[in-house]
Amino acid sequence: MGLFERFRKGLQKSRNALADKLASIFRGRKLDESLFEEMEEAFIAADMGVETALELVDRVRVAARKRRIENADDLPDVMVDVMRDMLDIGSSDMNLQSEGPTLVLVVGVNGAGKTTTIGKLAHYYQAQGKKVLLAAGDTFRAAAIEQLLAWGNRVGVDVVRHSQGADPAAVVYDAIAAGKARGIDIIICDTAGRLQNKSHLMAELAKIRKVAAKEMPGSPHEVLLVLDGTTGQNGLMQAKVFKEVVDVTGIVITKLDGTAKGGIVLPIVHEQGIPVKWIGLGEGVEDLQPFDATAYAEAVCRP
């Protein structure tokens, strides 16, 4: 299955809700202000939020005028181009190091799909011939350590772990040492997600970053924030808070196959200025896909 087909299948619910709604709005109509207002309502209903929906429609209006488009049936091409441009705020590629391990910190609230994302990332890079090591840095929850071990066993990757309640920075320290000694390409570290105690989480993540930078200058090379796509605008609020707590370099949006409101991707990028790097389109181990702005825009804008 090709990339576009994966996105179309994974975003089926969102496409049925948004693209079909837009198609019914456009059918046989000329461009006028009432049509653009209905577009805004459809985008807001898809969880894009008022600010992003207004910006998107305004850009579509300007682009349609420049292209001298008169019929609404011709708007999907314009929408795809505009949405892709709004999503293009920087490279969605991972910052993989050519020499020495690449250190990836994975952050996010409990329940967003962090551990599953880490397991799927490990599988993805192993399939590319990379040597991967996992670090159980969420020592606050015993279940988090056990879940990561289960994923390590499932995909055939070692997990560096300490006991529950241990210092997460010490786990990362040991993982870096092991990664260097074993010739590991990518170290993926789990972290705690206790947003209700933001100051403690901030101190914990700051210590991890300090230890990582000392042991491996320039690291962490990526800080990925995992957001549950089914939580809608709540995911946008989480992005705002984590952006304050830690220097997030990329977003992973999970469970988008389970919601009809996949439009949340756009405001997260547009309003927070953080690129989406991965997107979860199913429960299978291969259903975590590198984000492609064009494939996403095509999947949600065309019925």
GUTI-238759 format. One record per residue (C-alpha): residue in one letter; x negated, y negated, z. Coordinates in nm, 4 decimals, always signed. Each point is the difference from the previous one (the first is absolute). Layout:
A	X	Y	Z $
...
// end
This chain:
M	+0.0000	+0.0000	+0.0000 $
G	-0.1446	-0.3388	-0.1044 $
L	-0.0303	-0.3077	+0.2202 $
F	+0.3099	-0.1754	-0.1373 $
E	+0.2063	+0.3163	+0.0365 $
R	-0.1160	+0.0432	+0.3618 $
F	+0.0988	-0.3568	+0.0832 $
R	+0.3362	+0.0291	-0.1748 $
K	+0.0809	+0.3250	+0.1790 $
G	-0.1241	-0.1218	+0.3401 $
L	+0.1862	-0.3304	-0.0269 $
Q	+0.3212	+0.1585	-0.1300 $
K	+0.2174	-0.1349	+0.2826 $
S	-0.1365	-0.3524	-0.0348 $
R	+0.0376	+0.0095	-0.3774 $
N	+0.3568	+0.1225	+0.0253 $
A	+0.0828	-0.2833	+0.2389 $
L	-0.1921	-0.2905	-0.1559 $
A	-0.0507	+0.0762	-0.3693 $
D	+0.3536	+0.1257	-0.0476 $
K	+0.1373	-0.3061	+0.1785 $
L	-0.2079	-0.2314	-0.2203 $
A	+0.1076	+0.1864	-0.3123 $
S	+0.3650	-0.0570	+0.0909 $
I	-0.0697	-0.3684	+0.0626 $
F	-0.1817	-0.0434	-0.3327 $
R	+0.2285	+0.2007	-0.2266 $
G	+0.1146	-0.2145	-0.2919 $
R	-0.0630	-0.3331	+0.1757 $
K	-0.1789	-0.3177	-0.0970 $
L	-0.2470	-0.1587	+0.2384 $
D	+0.1614	-0.2501	+0.2358 $
E	-0.0364	-0.1090	+0.3599 $
S	+0.2685	+0.2327	+0.1349 $
L	-0.1903	+0.2966	-0.1432 $
F	-0.3214	-0.1070	+0.1754 $
E	+0.1918	-0.0372	+0.3263 $
E	+0.1292	+0.3562	-0.0345 $
M	-0.3577	+0.1142	-0.0636 $
E	-0.1082	-0.1653	+0.3259 $
E	+0.2732	+0.1834	+0.1897 $
A	-0.1053	+0.3335	-0.1522 $
F	-0.3647	-0.0547	+0.0954 $
I	+0.0901	-0.1029	+0.3550 $
A	+0.2153	+0.3131	+0.0335 $
A	-0.3073	+0.2035	-0.1049 $
D	-0.1870	-0.1357	+0.3065 $
M	-0.2136	-0.2551	-0.1805 $
G	+0.1054	-0.2696	+0.2433 $
V	+0.1266	-0.3470	-0.0883 $
E	-0.3384	-0.1699	-0.0510 $
T	-0.1401	+0.2634	-0.2362 $
A	+0.3298	+0.0498	-0.1850 $
L	+0.0288	-0.3718	-0.0732 $
E	-0.3615	-0.0163	-0.1163 $
L	+0.0424	+0.3042	-0.2241 $
V	+0.3165	-0.1315	-0.1643 $
D	-0.1533	-0.3454	-0.0474 $
R	-0.2993	+0.1531	-0.1777 $
V	+0.2280	+0.2143	-0.2156 $
R	+0.2042	-0.3094	-0.0890 $
V	-0.3146	-0.1921	-0.1066 $
A	-0.1418	+0.2954	-0.1956 $
A	+0.3298	+0.0609	-0.1803 $
R	+0.0126	-0.3656	-0.1013 $
K	-0.3564	+0.0123	-0.1344 $
R	+0.0806	+0.3125	-0.2013 $
R	+0.3242	-0.1602	-0.1223 $
I	+0.2069	+0.2909	+0.1251 $
E	+0.3753	-0.0541	-0.0177 $
N	+0.1458	+0.3442	+0.0685 $
A	-0.0146	+0.1526	+0.3473 $
D	-0.0573	+0.3469	-0.1469 $
D	-0.3528	-0.1179	-0.0882 $
L	-0.0873	-0.0890	+0.3602 $
P	-0.1398	+0.3379	+0.1240 $
D	-0.3228	-0.0538	-0.1967 $
V	-0.0360	-0.3421	+0.1600 $
M	+0.0723	+0.1353	+0.3485 $
V	-0.2624	+0.2728	-0.0347 $
D	-0.2652	-0.2520	-0.1086 $
V	+0.0871	-0.2496	+0.2754 $
M	+0.0144	+0.2626	+0.2744 $
R	-0.3314	+0.1497	-0.1106 $
D	-0.1622	-0.3458	+0.0099 $
M	+0.1365	-0.0672	+0.3501 $
L	-0.1433	+0.3322	+0.1175 $
D	-0.3396	-0.0691	-0.1592 $
I	-0.1745	-0.1763	+0.2893 $
G	-0.3186	+0.2056	+0.0007 $
S	-0.1309	+0.3431	-0.0763 $
S	+0.2074	+0.2925	+0.1221 $
D	-0.3089	+0.2207	-0.0251 $
M	-0.1662	+0.1295	+0.3155 $
N	-0.3342	-0.1518	+0.0974 $
L	-0.1962	+0.3248	-0.0221 $
Q	-0.3731	-0.0218	+0.0723 $
S	-0.2516	+0.1350	-0.2481 $
E	-0.2412	+0.0963	+0.2780 $
G	+0.0774	+0.1276	+0.3475 $
P	+0.3452	+0.0653	+0.1437 $
T	+0.2960	-0.2255	-0.0703 $
L	+0.1782	-0.0720	+0.3291 $
V	+0.3775	-0.0412	-0.0213 $
L	+0.2061	-0.1055	+0.3023 $
V	+0.3709	+0.0846	-0.0183 $
V	+0.2291	-0.2143	+0.2148 $
G	+0.3766	-0.0254	+0.0498 $
V	+0.2760	+0.0629	+0.2497 $
N	+0.0793	+0.3520	+0.1157 $
G	+0.2490	+0.1644	-0.2338 $
A	-0.1015	-0.1919	-0.3121 $
G	-0.1770	+0.3046	-0.1402 $
K	-0.3638	-0.0719	+0.0912 $
T	-0.1056	+0.3578	+0.0677 $
T	+0.1735	+0.1338	-0.3098 $
T	-0.1581	-0.2760	-0.2071 $
I	-0.3459	+0.0888	+0.1329 $
G	+0.0526	+0.3659	-0.0879 $
K	+0.1169	-0.0847	-0.3505 $
L	-0.2910	-0.2410	-0.0515 $
A	-0.2393	+0.2755	+0.1060 $
H	+0.1608	+0.2379	-0.2492 $
Y	-0.0132	-0.2616	-0.2781 $
Y	-0.3697	-0.0717	+0.0413 $
Q	-0.0930	+0.3629	+0.0491 $
A	+0.1659	+0.0717	-0.3343 $
Q	-0.2358	-0.2593	-0.1481 $
G	-0.2994	+0.1868	+0.1356 $
K	-0.0622	-0.2282	+0.2986 $
K	-0.1115	+0.1252	+0.3404 $
V	+0.2526	-0.1241	+0.2569 $
L	-0.0079	-0.0159	+0.3795 $
L	+0.2888	-0.1003	+0.2277 $
A	-0.0234	-0.1767	+0.3363 $
A	+0.2762	+0.0306	+0.2618 $
G	-0.0198	-0.3571	+0.1281 $
D	+0.3552	-0.0076	+0.1383 $
T	-0.0986	+0.1449	+0.3366 $
F	+0.3018	-0.1515	+0.1751 $
R	+0.2322	+0.2774	-0.1226 $
A	-0.0972	+0.3648	+0.0283 $
A	+0.2479	+0.0723	-0.2791 $
A	-0.1936	-0.2298	-0.2342 $
I	-0.3171	+0.2040	+0.0491 $
E	+0.1853	+0.3271	-0.0529 $
Q	+0.1733	-0.1302	-0.3115 $
L	-0.3287	-0.1124	-0.1524 $
L	-0.1569	+0.3379	+0.0780 $
A	+0.2915	+0.1696	-0.1740 $
W	-0.0521	-0.2141	-0.3093 $
G	-0.3747	+0.0665	+0.0120 $
N	+0.0683	+0.3734	+0.0009 $
R	+0.2567	-0.0341	-0.2772 $
V	-0.2299	-0.1835	-0.2421 $
G	-0.3278	+0.1572	+0.1180 $
V	-0.1642	-0.3060	+0.1567 $
D	-0.1844	-0.0216	+0.3332 $
V	+0.1353	-0.2290	+0.2721 $
V	-0.2165	-0.1811	+0.2553 $
R	+0.1984	-0.0255	+0.3230 $
H	-0.0292	-0.0628	+0.3719 $
S	+0.2503	+0.0725	+0.2745 $
Q	+0.3175	-0.2003	+0.0534 $
G	-0.0745	-0.3338	+0.1656 $
A	-0.3590	-0.0173	-0.1273 $
D	-0.1490	-0.3201	-0.1398 $
P	+0.1077	-0.0275	-0.3673 $
A	-0.3192	-0.1901	-0.0841 $
A	-0.2029	+0.2976	+0.1270 $
V	+0.1909	+0.2283	-0.2386 $
V	-0.0814	-0.2315	-0.2904 $
Y	-0.3651	-0.0166	+0.1127 $
D	-0.0244	+0.3798	-0.0051 $
A	+0.1792	+0.0186	-0.3354 $
I	-0.2478	-0.2420	-0.1570 $
A	-0.2932	+0.1977	+0.1406 $
A	+0.1486	+0.3252	-0.1308 $
G	+0.0783	-0.1591	-0.3347 $
K	-0.3577	-0.1151	-0.0480 $
A	-0.1466	+0.3357	+0.1111 $
R	+0.2287	+0.2057	-0.2270 $
G	-0.0173	-0.2177	-0.3110 $
I	+0.3674	-0.0902	+0.0230 $
D	+0.1437	-0.2325	-0.2667 $
I	+0.3112	-0.1266	+0.1816 $
I	+0.0833	-0.0197	+0.3715 $
I	+0.3683	-0.0661	+0.0671 $
C	+0.0833	-0.1122	+0.3544 $
D	+0.3368	+0.0110	+0.1698 $
T	+0.0765	-0.2764	+0.2517 $
A	+0.2633	-0.0682	+0.2659 $
G	+0.3200	-0.1780	-0.0980 $
R	+0.1204	-0.1519	+0.3263 $
L	+0.1279	-0.3316	-0.1312 $
Q	+0.2027	-0.0538	+0.3149 $
N	-0.3313	-0.0672	+0.1751 $
K	-0.1554	-0.2186	-0.2662 $
S	-0.2825	-0.1417	+0.2099 $
H	-0.1205	+0.3475	+0.0998 $
L	+0.0220	+0.1216	-0.3590 $
M	-0.1889	-0.3052	-0.1220 $
A	-0.2814	+0.0623	+0.2506 $
E	-0.0129	+0.3691	-0.0947 $
L	-0.0221	-0.0691	-0.3724 $
A	-0.2549	-0.2773	+0.0549 $
K	-0.2230	+0.2419	+0.1919 $
I	+0.0317	+0.2614	-0.2744 $
R	-0.0981	-0.2574	-0.2614 $
K	-0.2968	-0.1160	+0.2094 $
V	-0.1302	+0.3548	+0.0464 $
A	+0.0515	+0.0803	-0.3685 $
A	-0.1797	-0.3137	-0.1176 $
K	-0.2945	+0.0721	+0.2288 $
E	-0.0385	+0.3618	-0.1089 $
M	+0.0777	-0.0638	-0.3660 $
P	-0.0450	-0.3662	-0.1043 $
G	+0.2806	-0.1250	-0.2202 $
S	+0.2532	+0.2473	+0.1359 $
P	+0.2852	+0.0615	+0.0305 $
H	+0.0198	-0.0177	-0.3765 $
E	+0.3789	+0.0293	-0.0043 $
V	+0.2708	-0.0647	+0.2587 $
L	+0.3226	+0.1520	-0.1291 $
L	+0.3322	-0.0935	+0.1588 $
V	+0.2635	+0.2723	-0.0305 $
L	+0.3592	-0.1261	-0.0229 $
D	+0.3179	+0.2080	-0.0141 $
G	+0.1830	-0.1136	-0.3136 $
T	+0.3371	+0.0998	+0.1440 $
T	-0.0250	-0.2638	+0.2761 $
G	+0.0446	-0.2847	-0.2483 $
Q	-0.0558	-0.3497	+0.1353 $
N	-0.1303	+0.1461	+0.3271 $
G	-0.2997	+0.1198	-0.2007 $
L	-0.0637	-0.3589	-0.1041 $
M	-0.0060	-0.1040	+0.3661 $
Q	-0.2465	+0.2798	+0.0800 $
A	-0.2260	-0.1195	-0.2806 $
K	+0.0012	-0.3505	+0.1490 $
V	-0.0932	+0.1253	+0.3474 $
F	-0.2729	+0.2407	-0.1112 $
K	-0.1454	-0.2704	-0.2235 $
E	-0.0418	-0.2068	+0.3177 $
V	-0.1526	+0.2921	+0.1898 $
V	-0.2434	+0.1372	-0.2571 $
D	-0.1428	-0.0879	-0.3408 $
V	+0.2277	+0.2166	-0.2148 $
T	-0.1471	+0.0624	-0.3469 $
G	+0.2820	+0.2053	-0.1477 $
I	+0.3521	+0.1311	+0.0547 $
V	+0.1307	+0.3552	-0.0220 $
I	+0.3785	+0.0131	-0.0357 $
T	+0.1437	+0.3413	+0.0847 $
K	+0.3393	+0.1677	-0.0487 $
L	+0.1058	-0.2196	-0.2923 $
D	+0.1707	+0.3016	-0.1518 $
G	+0.2425	-0.0068	+0.2940 $
T	+0.1359	-0.3525	-0.0404 $
A	+0.2076	-0.1911	-0.2524 $
K	-0.1738	-0.3198	+0.1109 $
G	-0.3459	+0.0476	-0.1502 $
G	-0.0167	-0.3723	-0.0729 $
I	-0.1789	-0.0469	+0.3351 $
V	-0.3309	+0.0527	-0.1828 $
L	+0.0174	-0.3423	-0.1656 $
P	+0.0475	-0.2268	+0.3070 $
I	-0.2719	+0.1849	+0.1916 $
V	-0.2459	-0.0825	-0.2774 $
H	+0.1347	-0.3446	-0.0877 $
E	+0.0558	-0.1343	+0.3525 $
Q	-0.2890	+0.1677	+0.1823 $
G	-0.2609	-0.0094	-0.2750 $
I	-0.1094	+0.3613	+0.0553 $
P	-0.0222	+0.2393	-0.2976 $
V	+0.1882	+0.3291	+0.0057 $
K	-0.2541	+0.2780	-0.0617 $
W	+0.2052	+0.3160	+0.0487 $
I	+0.3653	+0.0910	-0.0247 $
G	+0.1785	+0.3037	+0.1429 $
L	+0.2492	+0.1502	-0.2433 $
G	+0.0878	+0.3318	+0.1653 $
E	-0.0850	+0.2532	+0.2681 $
G	-0.2434	+0.2065	-0.2064 $
V	-0.3735	-0.0204	+0.0637 $
E	-0.0491	-0.1525	-0.3472 $
D	+0.2828	-0.2531	+0.0307 $
L	-0.2253	-0.2755	+0.1356 $
Q	-0.0997	-0.1934	-0.3106 $
P	-0.2372	-0.2903	-0.0684 $
F	+0.2203	-0.3047	-0.0504 $
D	+0.0525	-0.1232	-0.3553 $
A	+0.1816	-0.3334	-0.0309 $
T	+0.1200	+0.0592	-0.3556 $
A	+0.1318	+0.3489	+0.0750 $
Y	+0.1777	-0.1314	+0.3108 $
A	+0.1598	-0.2950	-0.1839 $
E	+0.1117	+0.2265	-0.2843 $
A	+0.1460	+0.2504	+0.2462 $
V	+0.2153	-0.2472	+0.1923 $
C	+0.1025	-0.2353	-0.2852 $
R	+0.1019	+0.2438	-0.2716 $
P	+0.2980	+0.2374	+0.0351 $
// end
